[in-house]
Amino acid sequence: MTNPSELKYLNGFGNEHETEALPGALPRGQFNPQRCEYQLYTEQFSTTAFTAPRHSNRRTWTYRIRPSIAMGDFTPMDKGLIRTAPITEADCPPNVLRWDALPMPQVPTDFIDGMITVAANGDARSQVGIGIHVYRANTGMGQRVFYNADGEMLFVPQQGALLAYTELGILHVKPGEILVIPRGIKFRIELPEGPVRGYICENYGAALHLPERGPVGANGYANDRDFQYPVAWFEDQDGDYEVVTKFCGNLYRAPVDHSPLDVVAWVGTSAPYKYDLARFNVINTVSFDHPDPSIFTVLTSPSESAGVANVDFVIFPPRWMVAENTFRPPWYHRNIMSEFMGLIEGVYDAKEKGFEPGGMSLHNCMTPHGPEAAVFEKASAADLKPEQYKDTLAFMFESRYVIAPTRHALESDARQHNYVDCWSGLKKYFNGDK
């Protein structure tokens, strides 16, 4: 087993990377030689169809100690509070919804057992839509590994660092960074700094990629060079391991007599990656009003309609606000898109009370929302000067499909049933005589 402390990262979003943990393990000039160095097996991993266009084709060749099929049969296991779209167990209300941060577990709980589904949309079997989960854990996965056949997983840590041991290498991810693990990649989560909590967007649809910049030009937003991929790392260990998979909304387990994380070398375009959100180059107004929140899009999963996302991952990071003669918080609005928000740290400018780090809110299609009454009063009377928003980081999963909460989320003690009251102080100022 290679030493994780010696790992470096390969940079660049969507590039074809190549890396080997042992010299000469990666074939040169071809992908599938008759005999591999070190007597490894060749296995191709594809997350798009073979015939997908070159610019969107994602596949990786792996060179491993044993092929993935060297395992036992899967058997069903309890899926706990994990749910998958379509959500049919409860009606989806049009109300504004908000939840406090979910408490940490009080008994030993690993990543799989600590995952709770909050909401979902689309249909996982049709590869449309998303699932939204909260993860909480206080112990590592040990000899369990997990892969998700239903979708790729975007991790947004809120508390505690993750050490993700994946088939293709190791990534250390802390709050303020994100982790994306492609559909089907096996991994285990360890906790190098104690208990963890965060959010997951399970993307059933087209793989996440960087949005176009349009008139912004060649620079700004997230830059390709800032995305980091792991270098090859492997375990050559025998023992009683367990592979857990999420498949068609259910969980299954299978025995395996060795570590499945045994890829010695790989080359390709489909691999886990991380990104530091502090490297996002914010674009904003320097005159009046402010642009749509799409200017804060880090990653997007397109739908069949151009410009209408299956899901956008949007952040609201530290930034300067300088707009003149402008109501600076988000305006009151109703959207065709549905919005799920979470707070990593600090205070979100439109919700100064009740929206705590680790909390979340859901404003669905055409449900009206906007700044709470106290924020409106404050912003309307503010002496507008350049102002720096510091020590804050919120995010949004925005989707073209209605996001349906689970029964557990609707009935949870963490739900703020009086959320709508934050707008109860909105006053009538209309003066028809002026």
Phi, psi and chi 1 to 4 in degrees:
 res  aa     phi    psi   chi1   chi2   chi3   chi4
   1 MET       -  130.2 -178.6  172.1   69.6      -
   2 THR   -73.6  161.7   57.4      -      -      -
   3 ASN   -86.1  116.6 -175.2   -7.1      -      -
   4 PRO   -58.9  -28.2  -22.2   32.9      -      -
   5 SER   -68.2  -13.6   65.8      -      -      -
   6 GLU   -94.5    1.4  -62.4  174.6   -6.6      -
   7 LEU   -72.4  144.6  -68.0  178.0      -      -
   8 LYS  -121.8  174.2  -61.7 -179.9  179.8  178.7
   9 TYR  -116.2  144.1  -61.3  117.3      -      -
  10 LEU   -88.2  133.2  -55.0  173.2      -      -
  11 ASN   -99.8  154.3  -69.6  -34.6      -      -
  12 GLY   113.7  121.8      -      -      -      -
  13 PHE   -75.5  128.8 -174.0   88.9      -      -
  14 GLY    72.6    4.8      -      -      -      -
  15 ASN   -74.6  162.3  -64.5  -28.9      -      -
  16 GLU   -85.9  111.2 -179.7  161.2   87.5      -
  17 HIS   -98.9  154.1  -59.9  -65.2      -      -
  18 GLU  -138.0  139.8   60.7  176.4   47.6      -
  19 THR  -158.3  146.3  172.8      -      -      -
  20 GLU  -139.6  140.0   55.9 -171.9   15.5      -
  21 ALA   -87.8  -19.4      -      -      -      -
  22 LEU  -125.8  139.3  -64.3  175.8      -      -
  23 PRO   -61.9  130.1   20.8  -32.0      -      -
  24 GLY    83.6    1.5      -      -      -      -
  25 ALA   -69.5  -24.7      -      -      -      -
  26 LEU   -91.0  120.2 -164.9   65.5      -      -
  27 PRO   -60.7  147.7  -21.0   32.2      -      -
  28 ARG  -111.1  133.4  -53.8  -62.9  173.9 -173.9
  29 GLY    85.2  -12.1      -      -      -      -
  30 GLN  -157.4  165.7   66.9  177.5  114.8      -
  31 PHE   -99.4  -29.9  -67.6  115.2      -      -
  32 ASN  -130.4   73.8 -173.2   27.8      -      -
  33 PRO   -68.9  160.1   26.2  -33.9      -      -
  34 GLN   -59.7  -39.6 -175.6  179.0   19.4      -
  35 ARG  -133.2  129.2  -69.0 -179.2  179.7  -86.6
  36 CYS   -89.1  153.7  -65.7      -      -      -
  37 GLU   -59.7  148.7  -67.2  -66.3  -32.7      -
  38 TYR    63.5   15.3  -57.1  100.8      -      -
  39 GLN    55.7   43.1  -59.4 -175.0   51.5      -
  40 LEU   -83.5  162.2  -61.9  170.8      -      -
  41 TYR   -97.9  143.7  -72.6   88.5      -      -
  42 THR   -91.5  133.8  -57.0      -      -      -
  43 GLU  -145.1  123.8 -178.9  174.9  -70.9      -
  44 GLN   -91.7  139.2 -176.0  177.0 -126.5      -
  45 PHE  -119.4  118.4  171.4   79.0      -      -
  46 SER  -121.4  130.6  -62.6      -      -      -
  47 THR  -113.4    7.5   48.5      -      -      -
  48 THR  -134.0  167.2   58.4      -      -      -
  49 ALA   -62.1  150.7      -      -      -      -
  50 PHE   -53.6  -34.9  -62.4  139.9      -      -
  51 THR   -97.0   13.4   52.2      -      -      -
  52 ALA   -59.7  147.1      -      -      -      -
  53 PRO   -54.2  151.3  -24.2   33.2      -      -
  54 ARG   -54.6  -40.8 -178.3 -175.5  -68.8  -95.1
  55 HIS   -68.9  -20.5   72.4  -85.4      -      -
  56 SER  -116.7    1.8   60.2      -      -      -
  57 ASN   -74.7  127.6 -159.6  -58.3      -      -
  58 ARG  -124.5  116.6  -62.1 -164.1 -177.1 -167.5
  59 ARG  -155.2  154.4   63.4   91.0  179.5   94.6
  60 THR  -138.8  133.1  -66.3      -      -      -
  61 TRP   -90.3  128.1  -72.4   89.3      -      -
  62 THR  -117.3  150.2   63.9      -      -      -
  63 TYR  -126.1  108.0  -57.3   89.7      -      -
  64 ARG  -129.2  163.9   56.6 -165.1  -45.2  145.1
  65 ILE   -70.5  -39.5  -62.7  172.5      -      -
  66 ARG  -136.6  147.6  -62.7  175.3 -179.3   84.5
  67 PRO   -69.8  158.3   23.0  -31.0      -      -
  68 SER   -61.3  -26.4  -65.9      -      -      -
  69 ILE   -73.3   -5.8 -168.9   56.4      -      -
  70 ALA   -76.5   76.2      -      -      -      -
  71 MET  -160.2  173.1   58.7 -177.0  -68.8      -
  72 GLY   -88.5  179.4      -      -      -      -
  73 ASP   -72.6  151.2  -88.8  -19.2      -      -
  74 PHE   -78.8  142.6  -76.6  107.7      -      -
  75 THR  -128.9  149.7   55.6      -      -      -
  76 PRO   -63.4  150.9  -19.4   31.7      -      -
  77 MET  -138.6  164.5   60.8 -179.5  -73.7      -
  78 ASP   -64.9  127.9 -176.6    4.6      -      -
  79 LYS   -92.9    3.8   63.2 -178.3  178.8 -179.0
  80 GLY    57.8 -125.1      -      -      -      -
  81 LEU  -104.4   20.4  -67.3  171.2      -      -
  82 ILE   -84.2  129.2  -64.4  174.9      -      -
  83 ARG  -128.9  162.5  -61.6  -68.0 -178.1  -92.2
  84 THR  -138.5  145.4  -58.4      -      -      -
  85 ALA   -67.1  145.6      -      -      -      -
  86 PRO   -79.9  143.0   27.8  -34.0      -      -
  87 ILE   -85.5  114.9  -60.5  -65.3      -      -
  88 THR  -121.8    1.1   57.9      -      -      -
  89 GLU   -79.6  -13.5   61.6 -171.9   19.7      -
  90 ALA  -151.5  150.8      -      -      -      -
  91 ASP   -68.6  148.1  -69.7  -24.6      -      -
  92 CYS   -93.8  109.7 -179.6      -      -      -
  93 PRO   -79.2  152.7   30.5  -34.2      -      -
  94 PRO   -82.2    1.6   30.3  -34.8      -      -
  95 ASN   -69.7  153.6  -60.2  -43.6      -      -
  96 VAL   -67.7  140.0  -70.4      -      -      -
  97 LEU  -130.6  141.4  -59.8  170.8      -      -
  98 ARG  -148.3  146.2 -170.4  162.7   71.6 -177.5
  99 TRP  -129.3  145.6  -64.8  -95.3      -      -
 100 ASP   -70.9  167.5  -65.1  -32.7      -      -
 101 ALA   -61.2  135.9      -      -      -      -
 102 LEU   -73.2  138.7  -61.0 -174.7      -      -
 103 PRO   -68.3  156.4   26.0  -34.2      -      -
 104 MET   -70.8  148.0  -71.2  -66.7 -171.0      -
 105 PRO   -65.6  150.0   20.9  -31.0      -      -
 106 GLN   -99.1   -8.9  -61.6  -58.5  -53.4      -
 107 VAL  -118.9  160.9  -62.4      -      -      -
 108 PRO   -54.5  121.9  -27.1   36.0      -      -
 109 THR  -141.3  124.6  -56.2      -      -      -
 110 ASP   -94.5 -177.6   70.3    7.3      -      -
 111 PHE   -57.5  -43.8  164.7   76.1      -      -
 112 ILE   -66.3  -49.0  -62.0  172.7      -      -
 113 ASP   -70.8  -21.2  -64.0  -28.1      -      -
 114 GLY   -95.9    8.4      -      -      -      -
 115 MET   -90.0  132.2 -169.5  158.5   58.7      -
 116 ILE  -126.7  130.6  -65.6  176.5      -      -
 117 THR   -84.0  129.0  -54.7      -      -      -
 118 VAL   -95.4  -40.7  178.8      -      -      -
 119 ALA  -164.6  168.3      -      -      -      -
 120 ALA  -163.0  164.1      -      -      -      -
 121 ASN  -147.5  172.7   63.7   18.6      -      -
 122 GLY    74.0 -146.2      -      -      -      -
 123 ASP  -152.2  114.2 -173.1  -30.6      -      -
 124 ALA   -60.8  -37.8      -      -      -      -
 125 ARG   -68.1  -27.7  -65.6 -167.1 -176.0 -154.2
 126 SER   -90.2    0.2  -60.9      -      -      -
 127 GLN    57.8   51.2  -61.6 -172.5   -1.1      -
 128 VAL  -137.1  134.4  173.3      -      -      -
 129 GLY    97.1 -164.0      -      -      -      -
 130 ILE  -144.9  160.1   59.2  173.1      -      -
 131 GLY  -117.0  144.6      -      -      -      -
 132 ILE  -121.1  124.1  -61.0  171.7      -      -
 133 HIS  -128.5  158.9  -44.0  -85.9      -      -
 134 VAL  -112.3  132.9  170.0      -      -      -
 135 TYR  -109.2  144.7   69.1   82.3      -      -
 136 ARG  -144.1  135.3  -53.9  156.9  -54.3  140.6
 137 ALA  -153.7  149.0      -      -      -      -
 138 ASN  -128.8    7.7   54.6   21.5      -      -
 139 THR  -148.0  152.2 -172.2      -      -      -
 140 GLY   -76.1  171.7      -      -      -      -
 141 MET   -84.6  -13.4  -70.0  173.2   58.8      -
 142 GLY    60.4 -118.1      -      -      -      -
 143 GLN  -100.8   23.8  -67.4 -175.7 -137.4      -
 144 ARG  -101.4  140.8  -59.6  174.4   93.5 -173.6
 145 VAL  -126.8  158.0  -63.3      -      -      -
 146 PHE  -134.0  143.8  178.6   77.9      -      -
 147 TYR  -141.6  152.1   75.6   86.9      -      -
 148 ASN  -112.6  111.7 -169.0  -21.9      -      -
 149 ALA   -84.4  -10.8      -      -      -      -
 150 ASP   -86.4  -25.9  -70.7  -21.8      -      -
 151 GLY  -176.8  165.4      -      -      -      -
 152 GLU   -76.3  158.6   70.7  176.8  -22.0      -
 153 MET  -122.0  121.0  -58.2  178.9   75.5      -
 154 LEU  -102.2  112.8  163.8   61.0      -      -
 155 PHE   -92.7  133.5  -68.6   70.2      -      -
 156 VAL  -122.8   89.8 -174.3      -      -      -
 157 PRO   -63.7  140.3  -21.7   33.6      -      -
 158 GLN  -116.8  -32.8 -175.1  -88.4  -42.4      -
 159 GLN  -142.3  126.5  178.0  178.2  -31.6      -
 160 GLY    82.8  150.8      -      -      -      -
 161 ALA   -90.3  149.6      -      -      -      -
 162 LEU  -107.3  140.5  -55.9  176.0      -      -
 163 LEU  -115.2  103.7 -164.7   57.2      -      -
 164 ALA   -95.8  107.3      -      -      -      -
 165 TYR   -87.3  111.5  -69.7   79.5      -      -
 166 THR  -116.2  168.9   81.5      -      -      -
 167 GLU   -56.9  -29.9  -68.3 -178.3   86.7      -
 168 LEU  -104.1    5.4  -55.6 -173.3      -      -
 169 GLY   139.8 -174.7      -      -      -      -
 170 ILE  -115.0  137.4  -55.5  168.4      -      -
 171 LEU  -129.5  128.2  -69.8  167.4      -      -
 172 HIS   -98.8  121.1 -179.7  -87.1      -      -
 173 VAL  -129.8  127.7 -172.2      -      -      -
 174 LYS  -119.9  166.1   62.0 -176.2 -173.9  -62.7
 175 PRO   -54.4  137.7  -29.9   38.0      -      -
 176 GLY    98.3   -9.4      -      -      -      -
 177 GLU  -119.0  164.8  -60.8  176.5  -35.2      -
 178 ILE  -125.5  158.9   58.6  170.1      -      -
 179 LEU  -130.8  134.2  165.9   69.5      -      -
 180 VAL  -121.9  125.1  175.6      -      -      -
 181 ILE  -115.5  120.2  -63.2 -177.3      -      -
 182 PRO   -60.7  154.9  -22.6   33.8      -      -
 183 ARG   -50.7  127.2 -176.3 -165.0  -52.9 -100.0
 184 GLY    93.6  -14.0      -      -      -      -
 185 ILE   -75.5  131.1  -76.7  -76.0      -      -
 186 LYS   -82.1  142.3  -65.6 -170.6  -77.2  -73.7
 187 PHE  -157.4  164.5   65.0   92.3      -      -
 188 ARG  -135.5  149.5   74.6  169.2 -174.3  -94.5
 189 ILE  -110.0  123.9  -62.3  -65.3      -      -
 190 GLU  -113.7  161.7  -59.4  -64.5  -20.6      -
 191 LEU  -119.6   90.8  -44.1 -179.6      -      -
 192 PRO   -72.0  -17.1   27.9  -35.9      -      -
 193 GLU  -127.6   19.9  -59.3  171.7    9.2      -
 194 GLY   101.9 -164.7      -      -      -      -
 195 PRO   -55.7  150.9  -25.9   35.6      -      -
 196 VAL  -132.3  154.8  -63.0      -      -      -
 197 ARG  -150.5  147.5 -179.8  175.9   60.0 -157.2
 198 GLY  -178.4 -170.7      -      -      -      -
 199 TYR  -116.7  153.5  -47.8   85.6      -      -
 200 ILE  -133.5  132.0  -67.8  174.2      -      -
 201 CYS  -103.6  113.7  178.6      -      -      -
 202 GLU   -91.7  108.9  179.7 -172.7   12.7      -
 203 ASN   -94.5  108.8  175.5   24.9      -      -
 204 TYR   -77.9  -20.4  -47.7  135.6      -      -
 205 GLY   -91.5 -152.7      -      -      -      -
 206 ALA   -59.4  144.0      -      -      -      -
 207 ALA   -58.8  145.2      -      -      -      -
 208 LEU   -62.3  141.3  -67.6  162.3      -      -
 209 HIS  -149.7  176.1   62.3   76.0      -      -
 210 LEU   -74.5  137.8  -65.8  176.1      -      -
 211 PRO   -72.5  158.1   29.0  -35.4      -      -
 212 GLU   -69.1  149.8  -64.7  -60.9  -28.2      -
 213 ARG   -90.9  -17.0  -67.0 -174.1  174.8  105.0
 214 GLY    57.2 -137.4      -      -      -      -
 215 PRO   -63.5  -13.9  -22.8   33.9      -      -
 216 VAL   -60.0  -32.8  169.0      -      -      -
 217 GLY    99.5 -152.4      -      -      -      -
 218 ALA   -81.0  -12.6      -      -      -      -
 219 ASN  -128.7  162.9  -55.8  -66.4      -      -
 220 GLY   104.5  168.2      -      -      -      -
 221 TYR    62.1 -145.1  -56.5  156.8      -      -
 222 ALA   -89.3  135.1      -      -      -      -
 223 ASN  -101.6  140.9  -69.2  -57.9      -      -
 224 ASP   -51.0  -41.4  -58.0   57.3      -      -
 225 ARG   -65.3  -19.0   62.5 -179.9  -66.9 -174.0
 226 ASP   -88.7   -3.7  -67.4  -33.2      -      -
 227 PHE   -86.8  135.1  -72.7   79.4      -      -
 228 GLN  -118.0  132.0  -63.6 -179.7  -50.9      -
 229 TYR  -111.8  153.2  -71.7   70.5      -      -
 230 PRO   -80.6  157.4   30.9  -35.5      -      -
 231 VAL   -90.8  161.8  -61.4      -      -      -
 232 ALA   -59.6  139.0      -      -      -      -
 233 TRP  -153.6  145.7  167.1   91.0      -      -
 234 PHE  -147.1  158.2   67.7   94.7      -      -
 235 GLU  -113.7  129.5  -73.1 -177.6  -29.6      -
 236 ASP  -114.8   79.4 -177.9   11.8      -      -
 237 GLN  -135.2  134.7  -65.0 -176.9   -1.2      -
 238 ASP   -95.2  154.4  -64.2  -27.0      -      -
 239 GLY   158.3 -175.3      -      -      -      -
 240 ASP   -91.7   92.0  -65.4  -35.5      -      -
 241 TYR  -101.9  163.9  -73.8   81.0      -      -
 242 GLU  -136.2  130.2  179.5 -179.8   72.2      -
 243 VAL  -101.8  123.8  175.9      -      -      -
 244 VAL  -111.0  133.9  177.2      -      -      -
 245 THR  -128.1  148.0 -176.8      -      -      -
 246 LYS  -101.2  117.0 -177.8  173.8 -177.9  -68.4
 247 PHE  -139.8  120.5 -178.3   81.8      -      -
 248 CYS    52.5   38.2  -69.5      -      -      -
 249 GLY    86.7   -6.7      -      -      -      -
 250 ASN  -113.7  162.1  -66.3  -51.7      -      -
 251 LEU  -103.8  141.1  -67.6 -172.4      -      -
 252 TYR  -134.6  151.8  -62.6   84.8      -      -
 253 ARG  -125.7  150.3   58.3  160.5   54.2  102.3
 254 ALA  -142.8  141.5      -      -      -      -
 255 PRO   -81.4  149.4   30.5  -34.4      -      -
 256 VAL  -147.7  139.6   57.7      -      -      -
 257 ASP   -93.5   18.3   62.7    5.5      -      -
 258 HIS  -156.9  166.6   60.9  -82.0      -      -
 259 SER   -68.5  126.5  171.7      -      -      -
 260 PRO   -74.1   -6.9  -12.5   28.5      -      -
 261 LEU   -91.1   68.1  -51.8 -179.3      -      -
 262 ASP  -124.9   32.1   63.1   -6.3      -      -
 263 VAL   -82.7  118.8  174.0      -      -      -
 264 VAL   -89.0  -26.6  178.9      -      -      -
 265 ALA  -154.9  154.0      -      -      -      -
 266 TRP  -155.7  156.7   60.6  -89.7      -      -
 267 VAL  -146.7  133.0   55.5      -      -      -
 268 GLY   161.2 -169.0      -      -      -      -
 269 THR  -117.8   -2.8   54.2      -      -      -
 270 SER  -116.5  107.5 -171.3      -      -      -
 271 ALA  -157.8  159.8      -      -      -      -
 272 PRO   -64.7  153.2  -15.9   28.5      -      -
 273 TYR  -152.1  161.4   57.9   87.3      -      -
 274 LYS  -128.3  161.5   61.2  175.6  -81.1 -172.8
 275 TYR  -150.1  133.5  175.0   70.3      -      -
 276 ASP   -86.6  114.4 -175.2  -13.3      -      -
 277 LEU   -64.1  -19.4  -61.9  175.1      -      -
 278 ALA   -68.0  -14.4      -      -      -      -
 279 ARG   -89.0   -1.4  -62.3 -170.7  177.2 -172.0
 280 PHE   -70.2  124.9 -175.1   82.0      -      -
 281 ASN   -89.8  102.0 -173.4   12.9      -      -
 282 VAL   -70.7  134.5  177.1      -      -      -
 283 ILE  -109.4  131.4  -56.4  -63.0      -      -
 284 ASN  -150.5  174.9 -146.5  -24.9      -      -
 285 THR   -79.0  149.2 -175.6      -      -      -
 286 VAL  -122.7   17.1  -66.8      -      -      -
 287 SER  -128.1  -93.4   56.2      -      -      -
 288 PHE  -138.7  160.8   58.9   86.9      -      -
 289 ASP    56.5 -177.7  -67.7  -15.6      -      -
 290 HIS  -140.7  148.4   56.2   82.0      -      -
 291 PRO   -69.1  173.6  -17.0   30.9      -      -
 292 ASP   -62.6  155.4  -63.5  -44.3      -      -
 293 PRO   -65.1   -8.4   19.8  -31.2      -      -
 294 SER   -59.5  -19.1   50.0      -      -      -
 295 ILE   -67.8  -11.0   61.5  171.3      -      -
 296 PHE  -105.2   18.1  -60.0  120.0      -      -
 297 THR   -75.2  122.4  -58.3      -      -      -
 298 VAL   -89.7  -48.6  179.5      -      -      -
 299 LEU  -138.0  152.1  -66.7  167.4      -      -
 300 THR  -139.7  146.1 -175.5      -      -      -
 301 SER  -116.2  110.4  164.6      -      -      -
 302 PRO   -74.7  158.1   28.4  -34.8      -      -
 303 SER  -106.7 -170.9   72.3      -      -      -
 304 GLU   -72.9  -13.5   72.9  -79.0   -0.2      -
 305 SER   -99.6  122.0  -61.0      -      -      -
 306 ALA   -58.6  131.8      -      -      -      -
 307 GLY    79.5    0.5      -      -      -      -
 308 VAL  -119.2  104.6 -174.6      -      -      -
 309 ALA   -81.0  142.0      -      -      -      -
 310 ASN   -58.7  -45.1  177.8   68.1      -      -
 311 VAL  -159.7  138.3   64.0      -      -      -
 312 ASP  -109.6  138.5  -78.0  -25.6      -      -
 313 PHE  -102.8  113.1  172.8   60.0      -      -
 314 VAL  -118.9  141.3  177.2      -      -      -
 315 ILE  -122.2  156.5   63.0  170.8      -      -
 316 PHE  -123.6   86.5  -57.9   96.2      -      -
 317 PRO   -93.4  178.3   35.0  -34.3      -      -
 318 PRO   -56.1  139.6  -25.8   35.5      -      -
 319 ARG  -169.5  166.0   60.8 -159.1 -175.6  -83.0
 320 TRP   -92.2  140.6  -79.3   93.0      -      -
 321 MET  -116.3  122.7  -63.6  -68.3  -80.0      -
 322 VAL  -131.7    1.8  -59.0      -      -      -
 323 ALA   -57.4  136.5      -      -      -      -
 324 GLU   -95.6  148.4  -61.8  177.1  -44.0      -
 325 ASN    47.5   45.0 -168.7   27.8      -      -
 326 THR  -136.8  137.5  -65.2      -      -      -
 327 PHE   -73.4  108.0 -177.5   77.4      -      -
 328 ARG   -77.5  -35.9  -73.5 -177.0  177.2  173.3
 329 PRO   -64.7  167.7  -21.3   33.6      -      -
 330 PRO   -55.1  138.6  -24.3   33.5      -      -
 331 TRP   -70.5  162.8   54.4   81.5      -      -
 332 TYR   -67.1  138.4  -66.6   99.4      -      -
 333 HIS  -156.1  160.0   53.7  -69.1      -      -
 334 ARG  -129.9  132.5  -65.6  175.9  -66.6  161.2
 335 ASN  -122.3  150.6  -66.1   -3.2      -      -
 336 ILE   -70.0  -29.5 -172.9   67.3      -      -
 337 MET   -82.6  151.5  -55.2  -69.8  -82.6      -
 338 SER  -103.8  142.4  -64.7      -      -      -
 339 GLU  -124.0  124.2  -55.5  173.6    3.4      -
 340 PHE  -114.3  124.2  179.0   94.3      -      -
 341 MET  -117.7  149.5  -73.2 -163.5   64.7      -
 342 GLY  -137.2  159.5      -      -      -      -
 343 LEU  -123.0  121.8 -175.6   61.5      -      -
 344 ILE   -85.2  -45.4  -60.3  169.4      -      -
 345 GLU  -156.6  160.7   65.8  172.6   -7.3      -
 346 GLY    76.8 -150.0      -      -      -      -
 347 VAL  -125.0  134.5  175.4      -      -      -
 348 TYR   -84.8  133.7  177.0   56.4      -      -
 349 ASP   -64.0  -25.4   59.0  -50.4      -      -
 350 ALA   -90.2  -11.6      -      -      -      -
 351 LYS  -138.1   89.6  -61.3  -72.8 -172.6  -62.3
 352 GLU   -83.3  -15.7  -65.9 -175.6  -12.0      -
 353 LYS  -133.0  140.5  -64.6 -178.6  179.9  179.4
 354 GLY    90.2  -16.0      -      -      -      -
 355 PHE  -107.1   94.8 -172.2   37.0      -      -
 356 GLU  -100.3  157.6   61.5 -179.5   -0.2      -
 357 PRO   -54.3  131.4  -29.2   37.4      -      -
 358 GLY    91.7  -13.6      -      -      -      -
 359 GLY   -80.4 -179.0      -      -      -      -
 360 MET  -161.6  157.3   47.1 -153.6  154.8      -
 361 SER  -140.9  157.4   66.3      -      -      -
 362 LEU  -135.1  120.2  175.0   58.1      -      -
 363 HIS  -121.0  107.2  -56.0  143.6      -      -
 364 ASN   -85.8  177.5 -106.6  -45.0      -      -
 365 CYS   -48.3  120.9  169.9      -      -      -
 366 MET    68.0    6.4  -66.6  -55.2  168.4      -
 367 THR   -78.7  122.9  -65.2      -      -      -
 368 PRO   -69.9  144.4   24.3  -32.4      -      -
 369 HIS  -162.8  176.0   54.9  -72.9      -      -
 370 GLY   156.7 -165.4      -      -      -      -
 371 PRO   -60.8  143.4  -20.8   31.3      -      -
 372 GLU   -65.8  163.6   59.2 -168.2   21.1      -
 373 ALA   -57.1  -42.8      -      -      -      -
 374 ALA   -65.4  -36.8      -      -      -      -
 375 VAL   -67.1  -39.2  169.4      -      -      -
 376 PHE   -60.2  -47.2  175.3   82.7      -      -
 377 GLU   -60.8  -44.4  -63.6  -69.5  -21.2      -
 378 LYS   -65.8  -46.7  178.4 -179.8  175.1 -178.5
 379 ALA   -70.4  -32.1      -      -      -      -
 380 SER   -69.4  -27.2  -61.8      -      -      -
 381 ALA  -105.4    3.0      -      -      -      -
 382 ALA   -67.7  144.9      -      -      -      -
 383 ASP   -82.0  105.6 -178.4   12.6      -      -
 384 LEU   -75.4  112.7  -65.0 -176.7      -      -
 385 LYS  -132.4  161.2  -61.8  177.8 -179.6  178.5
 386 PRO   -53.8  130.2  -28.0   36.2      -      -
 387 GLU  -134.2  133.0  179.3 -177.6    5.8      -
 388 GLN   -99.5  123.0 -172.4  177.1   17.6      -
 389 TYR   -84.9  110.9  -71.5    4.8      -      -
 390 LYS  -117.1  159.6  -61.2 -170.6  -66.4 -175.8
 391 ASP    53.7   44.4  -56.7  -39.5      -      -
 392 THR  -141.0  144.8  179.6      -      -      -
 393 LEU  -158.8  107.0 -176.5   56.0      -      -
 394 ALA  -116.2  165.0      -      -      -      -
 395 PHE  -144.6  166.8   73.3   87.9      -      -
 396 MET  -142.8  134.7 -179.9  166.4   64.0      -
 397 PHE   -97.3  112.5  -58.5  142.2      -      -
 398 GLU  -113.0  130.0 -174.8  177.1   61.7      -
 399 SER  -135.8  149.0  176.2      -      -      -
 400 ARG   -72.3  -14.8   65.4  169.8  -61.6 -179.3
 401 TYR  -103.1  144.8  -50.6  109.1      -      -
 402 VAL   -57.6  134.3  169.4      -      -      -
 403 ILE   -99.3  112.5  -59.7  172.0      -      -
 404 ALA   -95.2  123.4      -      -      -      -
 405 PRO   -72.6  152.8   24.9  -31.7      -      -
 406 THR   -76.7  164.3   62.3      -      -      -
 407 ARG   -60.4  -40.8 -180.0 -178.9  -61.3  -81.2
 408 HIS   -61.2  -42.0  176.0   79.4      -      -
 409 ALA   -65.1  -40.3      -      -      -      -
 410 LEU   -67.4  -31.9  -70.8  171.4      -      -
 411 GLU  -100.4    0.8  -62.4  176.1   -6.6      -
 412 SER   -65.0  145.8  169.7      -      -      -
 413 ASP   -65.1  -19.8  -69.1  -19.6      -      -
 414 ALA   -77.8  -12.8      -      -      -      -
 415 ARG   -70.9  134.0 -179.7 -179.4  168.0 -170.0
 416 GLN   -90.3   95.6  -61.4  177.8    8.7      -
 417 HIS   -68.9  -15.9  -70.7  -84.3      -      -
 418 ASN  -102.0   20.1   62.6  -16.9      -      -
 419 TYR   -54.3  -41.8  175.3   35.3      -      -
 420 VAL   -61.4  -20.3   73.0      -      -      -
 421 ASP   -66.6  -17.1  -69.0  -12.4      -      -
 422 CYS   -67.6  -12.8   75.3      -      -      -
 423 TRP  -102.4    0.1  -70.2  -78.3      -      -
 424 SER   -67.0  -19.8   63.3      -      -      -
 425 GLY   -88.1    5.2      -      -      -      -
 426 LEU   -64.2  126.9  -69.8  172.4      -      -
 427 LYS  -103.1  161.2  -58.0  174.6 -177.5  177.4
 428 LYS   -90.0  121.0  174.8 -177.3  174.6 -179.0
 429 TYR  -113.7    1.9  -71.8  101.2      -      -
 430 PHE   -57.4  131.7  176.7   69.0      -      -
 431 ASN  -128.6   95.7 -177.5   -2.9      -      -
 432 GLY   -74.1   -7.2      -      -      -      -
 433 ASP   -87.1  -13.3  -63.5  -30.0      -      -
 434 LYS   -78.6      - -174.4  174.1 -179.6  179.4
